[in-house]
Amino acid sequence: MAINPTKHEMPTQAPEVRAHNFKEVALGYTEEIAIEEAKRCLNCKNKPCVQGCPVNISIPEFIEKIKVGDFEGAYQTISVSSSLPAVCGRVCPQESQCESKCTLGIKFEPVGIGRLERFVADYHNANATAAPVAPASNGHRVAVVGSGPSGLTCAGDLAKKGYKVTVFEALHTAGGVLVYGIPEFRLPKSIVAKEVETLKALGVDVETNVVIGKTLTIDELFEDGYEAVFVGSGAGLPNFMNIPGEAYKGVYSANEFLTRSNLMKSYREDPETPIMKGGKVAVVGGGNVAMDAARTALRLGADKVYIVYRRSMDELPARKEEVEHAMEEGIDFQLLKNPVEILGYNNPEDPRDPKNGFVTGMKCIRMELGEPDAKGRRRPIAIEGSEFVLDVDAVVMSIGTSPNPLIKSTTKGLEVNAHGGIIVNEDGLTSREAVYAGGDAVTGAATVISAMGAGKVAAKAIDEFLSK
């Protein structure tokens, strides 16, 4: 049978419609499309796609089940390795991981592994009636700090082995970056809530509004009887450029901007936590978070949204799919440009309407690419005398985040690197006995699936440590 050389397209909302609502952009495969896409899989004996997956999902096995219509069986196969399949099927960068290793991709487009994972997870969530059964307790207690992807994965893997796990979350809703950082149109919050409920059914306790380092310290967790602690507190400290004008009203970090929209529901008609409405918005940066912020600003009613990035399209780090969606929705990409100053005014008596804040523009300079830097990307160099002003009313800085120093500052003997990341060995063990860490708290901002992989590694190490 001839193999279809291209992936089956993901059905989506039309750009002119979705740009004005927060409903999910991708609509998902139908059963018929999923089966046809699954038939493209060659079921390779050496399974290179599995090697490309940070949590080592048995990819050919779950796809084989889809081929014969055993969708629930496919879900159960994925669940052996992943605690968050509905999440990963939506936000995991499969194109640079499992799909990049797909044998079919050598000659044709790779199998749509992520799209199939999403289909299987959604099928399960829509049709499953029986809740997971919590295993018998093994008598050990473990604390997990943070309910993002690394924390939830670590908690899930340990709970399946009979550990009594408590997850401590600083915010009022569990999910970490999955609920405050990723917009509803890419990852519906109901999906995250469903995954959290599944973990609770396995016996995981989730305590919200608990800031480890303030409400409780790690030392106090041990005093309370926990035998090991996993730190998955993420990287929530935003970076800024330290250019003039960043203190003006109307300048946001991407973290604040997305948290106000995603978690505090500022997109509602009469929000308690408003952010900009209307006007022109510049988002500085070129990663996935920048795409999320720009597309969110558009849906909040911005008249014009710019992505300002100092390199070219070839170096843009965001997922290709997200960039394409942003361009389809009308986001204006200002490439090879970099801000040097944010312009504004401080006089409250100024006759101009201040409803969009005090930002009046952003001075930028044009860039050109020079020799590659230490990471292999061509270094951007400012072109002298090429400054110009971009007319904007709000600026969102999306140039990365760093781990919050709170846990380090309240935990004796916990070593961190120059960037504030917690130092761990290959098993996720920190410089403190029985204290493990993973995800963005270690690496700085990275992908959801890499954080999940770190959570799995640490869970295995904790199990080996407490089983001695």
C-alpha positions as CSV (number, residue, x, y, z in Angstrom):
1,M,0.0,0.0,0.0
2,A,1.3,3.4,-0.9
3,I,2.2,5.7,2.0
4,N,0.7,9.2,2.2
5,P,3.8,11.4,2.0
6,T,2.3,14.2,4.1
7,K,0.8,14.4,7.5
8,H,-3.0,14.8,7.7
9,E,-3.7,18.5,8.4
10,M,-4.9,19.5,11.8
11,P,-8.4,21.1,11.6
12,T,-8.4,24.6,13.0
13,Q,-10.6,27.6,13.6
14,A,-10.4,30.1,10.7
15,P,-7.8,32.8,11.5
16,E,-10.2,35.6,11.2
17,V,-12.5,33.9,13.7
18,R,-10.0,32.6,16.3
19,A,-8.2,35.9,16.5
20,H,-11.1,37.3,18.4
21,N,-11.8,34.4,20.8
22,F,-10.0,32.3,23.4
23,K,-11.4,29.0,22.2
24,E,-8.8,26.3,21.2
25,V,-7.3,27.0,17.8
26,A,-6.7,23.3,16.9
27,L,-9.9,21.3,16.7
28,G,-8.3,17.8,16.8
29,Y,-8.4,14.7,14.6
30,T,-11.6,12.8,14.0
31,E,-11.4,9.0,14.5
32,E,-11.2,8.5,10.7
33,I,-8.3,10.9,10.3
34,A,-6.5,9.5,13.3
35,I,-6.6,5.9,11.9
36,E,-5.4,7.1,8.5
37,E,-2.5,9.0,10.1
38,A,-1.6,6.0,12.2
39,K,-1.4,3.9,9.1
40,R,1.5,6.1,7.9
41,C,3.7,4.6,10.8
42,L,6.3,2.1,9.6
43,N,6.4,0.4,13.1
44,C,10.2,0.4,12.9
45,K,12.0,-2.3,14.9
46,N,14.6,0.0,16.3
47,K,12.0,2.7,17.3
48,P,14.1,5.8,16.8
49,C,11.1,8.0,17.7
50,V,11.1,6.6,21.3
51,Q,14.7,7.7,21.7
52,G,13.6,11.2,20.8
53,C,11.0,11.3,23.5
54,P,12.2,12.7,26.9
55,V,9.8,10.4,28.7
56,N,10.3,7.4,26.4
57,I,6.7,6.8,25.4
58,S,6.2,3.5,23.5
59,I,5.2,5.4,20.3
60,P,4.9,2.6,17.7
61,E,2.9,0.5,20.2
62,F,0.3,3.2,20.9
63,I,0.1,4.0,17.2
64,E,-0.5,0.3,16.3
65,K,-3.5,0.3,18.6
66,I,-4.9,3.4,16.9
67,K,-4.7,1.6,13.5
68,V,-7.1,-1.1,14.8
69,G,-9.4,1.4,16.6
70,D,-8.3,0.5,20.1
71,F,-8.1,4.1,21.2
72,E,-8.4,3.4,25.0
73,G,-5.6,0.8,24.7
74,A,-3.5,3.4,23.0
75,Y,-4.1,5.8,25.9
76,Q,-3.2,3.1,28.5
77,T,0.1,2.5,26.6
78,I,0.9,6.2,26.7
79,S,0.0,6.5,30.4
80,V,2.7,4.0,31.4
81,S,5.2,6.7,30.6
82,S,3.4,10.0,30.7
83,S,1.2,11.5,33.4
84,L,0.0,14.4,31.1
85,P,-0.8,13.0,27.6
86,A,-3.5,15.6,26.8
87,V,-1.1,18.3,27.7
88,C,1.9,16.9,25.8
89,G,-0.2,16.3,22.7
90,R,-0.9,20.0,22.6
91,V,2.3,21.8,23.7
92,C,5.2,19.4,23.3
93,P,7.6,20.4,20.4
94,Q,7.4,17.0,18.7
95,E,8.9,18.4,15.5
96,S,12.3,18.7,17.3
97,Q,12.0,15.5,19.4
98,C,10.1,12.3,18.5
99,E,9.0,13.4,15.1
100,S,12.5,14.5,14.2
101,K,13.7,10.9,14.6
102,C,10.8,9.4,12.6
103,T,12.2,7.1,9.9
104,L,9.4,8.1,7.5
105,G,10.6,11.7,7.9
106,I,13.8,10.9,6.0
107,K,11.9,10.8,2.7
108,F,8.4,12.2,3.6
109,E,6.8,14.2,6.4
110,P,7.1,12.4,9.7
111,V,4.1,10.7,11.3
112,G,2.0,13.3,13.3
113,I,2.9,11.7,16.6
114,G,1.8,14.7,18.7
115,R,-1.5,15.0,17.0
116,L,-2.2,11.3,17.5
117,E,-1.3,11.6,21.2
118,R,-3.7,14.4,21.6
119,F,-6.4,12.5,19.8
120,V,-6.0,9.4,22.1
121,A,-6.0,11.6,25.3
122,D,-9.1,13.5,24.2
123,Y,-10.8,10.2,23.4
124,H,-10.1,8.8,26.8
125,N,-11.2,12.0,28.6
126,A,-14.4,12.0,26.7
127,N,-15.3,8.4,27.1
128,A,-13.6,6.9,30.2
129,T,-16.0,6.5,33.2
130,A,-13.8,4.6,35.7
131,A,-11.4,6.6,37.8
132,P,-7.9,5.4,38.4
133,V,-7.4,3.2,41.4
134,A,-4.9,4.3,44.0
135,P,-2.4,1.6,44.8
136,A,-1.7,0.3,48.3
137,S,0.4,2.6,50.4
138,N,4.1,1.7,50.8
139,G,4.3,3.8,54.0
140,H,6.6,6.5,52.6
141,R,5.8,10.2,52.3
142,V,7.2,12.6,49.7
143,A,6.7,16.3,49.2
144,V,6.7,18.0,45.8
145,V,7.2,21.7,45.5
146,G,5.3,23.1,42.5
147,S,2.5,21.7,40.5
148,G,3.9,22.4,37.0
149,P,4.8,19.6,34.6
150,S,7.9,18.4,36.4
151,G,6.2,18.3,39.8
152,L,3.0,16.6,38.5
153,T,5.1,14.0,36.7
154,C,7.2,13.2,39.7
155,A,4.1,13.0,41.9
156,G,2.3,10.8,39.4
157,D,5.1,8.3,39.0
158,L,5.6,8.1,42.8
159,A,1.9,7.7,43.5
160,K,1.7,4.8,41.1
161,K,4.3,3.1,43.3
162,G,2.3,3.6,46.5
163,Y,4.0,6.7,47.9
164,K,1.9,9.3,49.7
165,V,2.7,12.4,47.8
166,T,1.7,16.0,48.7
167,V,2.1,18.7,46.1
168,F,2.5,22.2,47.4
169,E,1.5,25.0,44.9
170,A,2.1,28.7,45.6
171,L,-0.8,29.9,43.5
172,H,-4.5,29.2,44.0
173,T,-4.8,26.8,41.1
174,A,-2.7,23.7,40.4
175,G,-0.9,23.3,37.1
176,G,2.0,25.8,37.3
177,V,3.0,27.2,34.0
178,L,0.4,25.0,32.3
179,V,-2.4,27.3,33.8
180,Y,-0.7,30.6,34.2
181,G,1.7,30.6,31.2
182,I,0.0,28.9,28.3
183,P,-3.1,30.5,26.9
184,E,-6.5,28.9,26.8
185,F,-6.5,28.9,23.0
186,R,-3.5,26.5,23.0
187,L,-4.2,24.6,26.2
188,P,-7.7,24.7,27.7
189,K,-7.5,24.9,31.5
190,S,-10.2,22.2,31.7
191,I,-7.6,19.8,30.2
192,V,-5.0,20.6,32.9
193,A,-7.7,20.3,35.6
194,K,-8.6,16.9,34.3
195,E,-5.0,15.7,34.4
196,V,-4.7,17.0,38.0
197,E,-7.9,15.2,39.0
198,T,-6.5,12.0,37.6
199,L,-3.4,12.3,39.9
200,K,-5.6,13.0,42.9
201,A,-7.5,9.8,42.1
202,L,-4.2,8.0,42.4
203,G,-3.8,9.4,46.0
204,V,-1.9,12.6,45.4
205,D,-2.8,15.5,47.7
206,V,-2.6,19.0,46.3
207,E,-2.2,22.0,48.7
208,T,-2.6,25.4,47.0
209,N,-1.6,28.9,48.4
210,V,1.5,27.4,50.0
211,V,4.7,29.2,49.2
212,I,7.6,27.0,50.1
213,G,10.3,29.3,51.5
214,K,7.7,31.5,53.1
215,T,4.6,29.5,54.3
216,L,6.9,26.5,55.0
217,T,10.5,25.8,54.4
218,I,12.0,22.6,53.0
219,D,13.5,21.9,56.5
220,E,10.1,22.1,58.0
221,L,8.8,19.6,55.4
222,F,11.3,17.1,56.7
223,E,10.3,17.9,60.3
224,D,6.7,17.2,59.3
225,G,7.6,13.7,58.4
226,Y,8.4,13.9,54.6
227,E,11.3,11.6,53.7
228,A,12.2,13.2,50.4
229,V,11.4,16.5,48.7
230,F,11.3,17.2,44.9
231,V,11.6,20.9,43.9
232,G,9.9,21.7,40.7
233,S,9.2,25.4,41.3
234,G,9.8,26.5,37.8
235,A,11.4,29.7,36.5
236,G,9.0,32.5,37.3
237,L,11.4,35.4,37.7
238,P,11.2,37.5,34.5
239,N,14.2,39.0,32.8
240,F,14.2,42.6,31.5
241,M,16.5,44.4,29.1
242,N,17.4,47.2,31.6
243,I,16.8,49.9,29.0
244,P,15.4,53.4,29.8
245,G,11.6,53.5,30.2
246,E,10.9,49.9,31.4
247,A,9.3,51.3,34.6
248,Y,6.6,53.0,32.7
249,K,3.0,51.9,33.2
250,G,2.1,49.8,30.2
251,V,5.3,47.7,30.3
252,Y,4.8,44.1,31.3
253,S,6.8,41.0,31.7
254,A,5.3,38.2,29.6
255,N,4.8,36.3,32.9
256,E,2.6,39.0,34.4
257,F,0.8,39.6,31.1
258,L,-0.1,35.9,30.6
259,T,-0.9,35.3,34.3
260,R,-3.3,38.1,34.3
261,S,-5.1,36.7,31.3
262,N,-4.8,33.0,31.9
263,L,-5.2,32.6,35.6
264,M,-6.9,35.9,36.6
265,K,-9.3,35.9,33.6
266,S,-8.6,39.5,32.5
267,Y,-10.2,38.6,29.2
268,R,-13.7,38.6,30.7
269,E,-16.1,41.5,30.0
270,D,-15.6,43.1,33.4
271,P,-12.4,41.6,34.8
272,E,-11.2,42.2,38.4
273,T,-7.6,42.2,37.1
274,P,-7.6,44.2,33.9
275,I,-4.7,44.6,31.5
276,M,-4.5,46.5,28.2
277,K,-7.5,46.7,25.9
278,G,-7.1,48.1,22.4
279,G,-4.2,50.1,21.2
280,K,-0.9,48.9,19.7
281,V,1.2,46.3,21.5
282,A,4.9,45.3,21.0
283,V,6.0,41.9,22.3
284,V,9.8,41.7,22.5
285,G,11.2,38.3,21.9
286,G,10.9,35.3,19.6
287,G,10.1,32.2,21.6
288,N,6.9,30.4,22.2
289,V,6.1,32.6,25.2
290,A,6.4,35.7,22.9
291,M,4.0,34.1,20.4
292,D,1.5,33.3,23.3
293,A,1.7,36.9,24.5
294,A,1.3,38.4,21.1
295,R,-1.7,36.2,20.2
296,T,-3.2,36.9,23.6
297,A,-2.9,40.7,23.1
298,L,-4.7,40.3,19.8
299,R,-7.6,38.5,21.5
300,L,-7.8,41.1,24.2
301,G,-8.6,43.6,21.6
302,A,-5.3,45.2,20.5
303,D,-5.6,47.1,17.3
304,K,-2.1,46.1,16.2
305,V,0.4,43.6,17.6
306,Y,4.1,43.5,16.8
307,I,6.7,40.8,17.5
308,V,10.1,42.6,17.8
309,Y,13.0,40.2,17.5
310,R,16.7,41.0,17.0
311,R,17.5,38.1,14.7
312,S,15.9,36.8,11.4
313,M,13.1,34.3,10.8
314,D,15.6,31.5,10.4
315,E,16.8,32.0,14.0
316,L,13.3,32.4,15.6
317,P,13.2,29.8,18.4
318,A,9.4,29.5,18.6
319,R,7.6,26.4,17.2
320,K,7.0,26.7,13.5
321,E,3.3,25.9,14.0
322,E,2.9,28.7,16.5
323,V,4.7,31.2,14.2
324,E,2.5,30.2,11.3
325,H,-0.6,30.6,13.4
326,A,0.5,34.1,14.6
327,M,1.2,35.2,11.1
328,E,-2.2,33.9,9.8
329,E,-3.8,35.9,12.6
330,G,-2.1,39.1,11.5
331,I,0.7,39.5,14.0
332,D,3.3,41.9,12.4
333,F,6.9,40.5,12.7
334,Q,9.5,43.2,13.1
335,L,12.6,41.1,12.6
336,L,16.3,42.2,12.9
337,K,15.2,45.0,15.2
338,N,15.9,45.6,18.9
339,P,14.5,48.0,21.5
340,V,16.9,50.6,23.0
341,E,14.4,52.8,24.9
342,I,10.7,52.8,25.8
343,L,9.2,56.2,25.4
344,G,6.4,57.6,27.6
345,Y,5.3,60.5,29.8
346,N,4.7,61.0,33.5
347,N,2.5,64.0,33.6
348,P,-1.0,62.9,34.9
349,E,-2.4,66.3,33.6
350,D,-1.4,65.4,30.0
351,P,-4.5,65.7,27.8
352,R,-3.9,62.4,26.1
353,D,-6.1,59.6,27.2
354,P,-4.1,57.4,29.6
355,K,-6.3,54.4,29.5
356,N,-3.6,52.3,27.8
357,G,-0.9,53.3,30.2
358,F,1.8,55.9,29.9
359,V,3.8,54.2,27.1
360,T,3.8,56.3,23.9
361,G,6.3,54.4,21.8
362,M,9.4,52.2,21.6
363,K,12.7,53.3,20.1
364,C,14.4,50.5,18.2
365,I,17.6,50.0,16.2
366,R,18.0,47.9,13.2
367,M,20.3,44.8,13.4
368,E,22.4,42.7,11.1
369,L,23.7,39.2,11.7
370,G,27.4,38.6,12.3
371,E,29.5,35.6,13.2
372,P,27.9,32.7,15.2
373,D,27.9,33.0,19.0
374,A,28.7,30.2,21.6
375,K,25.3,28.5,20.8
376,G,25.9,28.5,17.1
377,R,23.4,31.3,16.3
378,R,24.7,34.3,14.3
379,R,25.2,37.2,16.6
380,P,23.0,40.3,16.1
381,I,24.9,43.5,15.6
382,A,23.3,47.0,15.8
383,I,23.5,49.1,12.7
384,E,24.7,52.5,13.8
385,G,22.4,55.4,13.0
386,S,19.4,53.2,12.1
387,E,17.1,54.1,15.1
388,F,13.4,54.5,14.5
389,V,10.3,54.7,16.7
390,L,7.6,52.1,16.8
391,D,4.3,53.6,17.7
392,V,2.9,51.5,20.6
393,D,0.8,51.9,23.7
394,A,2.0,48.8,25.6
395,V,5.2,46.6,25.6
396,V,5.5,43.0,26.7
397,M,9.0,41.8,27.5
398,S,9.4,38.1,26.6
399,I,13.2,37.6,26.8
400,G,13.3,34.7,29.2
401,T,12.9,33.9,32.9
402,S,15.1,32.7,35.8
403,P,14.4,30.5,38.8
404,N,13.0,32.4,41.8
405,P,15.8,32.6,44.5
406,L,13.3,32.1,47.3
407,I,13.9,28.4,47.9
408,K,17.7,28.8,47.7
409,S,17.7,31.7,50.2
410,T,15.6,29.7,52.7
411,T,17.4,26.4,52.4
412,K,20.8,25.9,53.8
413,G,23.3,24.0,51.7
414,L,21.4,24.1,48.5
415,E,23.8,25.0,45.7
416,V,22.8,26.9,42.6
417,N,24.6,28.0,39.5
418,A,25.4,31.5,38.2
419,H,21.9,31.7,36.7
420,G,20.1,30.7,39.9
421,G,19.4,27.2,38.7
422,I,19.6,24.5,41.3
423,I,22.6,22.2,40.8
424,V,21.7,18.5,40.5
425,N,23.4,15.3,39.5
426,E,22.2,12.9,36.8
427,D,19.5,11.6,39.1
428,G,18.2,15.0,40.0
429,L,19.8,14.9,43.5
430,T,20.8,18.4,44.8
431,S,23.6,19.1,47.2
432,R,21.2,18.3,50.1
433,E,20.5,14.7,51.0
434,A,16.9,13.6,50.0
435,V,16.3,16.9,48.2
436,Y,15.8,16.5,44.4
437,A,15.0,19.0,41.7
438,G,14.1,19.2,38.1
439,G,12.5,21.2,35.3
440,D,12.9,25.0,34.9
441,A,14.1,25.4,38.5
442,V,17.2,23.6,37.3
443,T,17.6,24.5,33.7
444,G,15.8,27.8,33.4
445,A,12.9,28.2,31.1
446,A,12.6,25.1,28.8
447,T,9.9,22.8,27.4
448,V,7.1,21.1,29.2
449,I,8.3,17.7,28.1
450,S,11.9,18.2,29.2
451,A,10.5,19.2,32.6
452,M,8.4,16.0,32.7
453,G,11.5,14.0,31.8
454,A,13.3,15.5,34.8
455,G,10.4,14.7,37.0
456,K,10.5,11.0,35.9
457,V,14.2,10.8,36.5
458,A,13.9,12.2,40.0
459,A,10.9,10.0,40.9
460,K,12.9,6.9,39.9
461,A,15.9,8.1,42.1
462,I,13.6,8.9,45.0
463,D,12.1,5.5,44.8
464,E,15.5,3.8,44.8
465,F,16.6,6.0,47.7
466,L,13.6,5.3,49.9
467,S,13.5,1.6,49.0
468,K,17.0,0.9,50.4
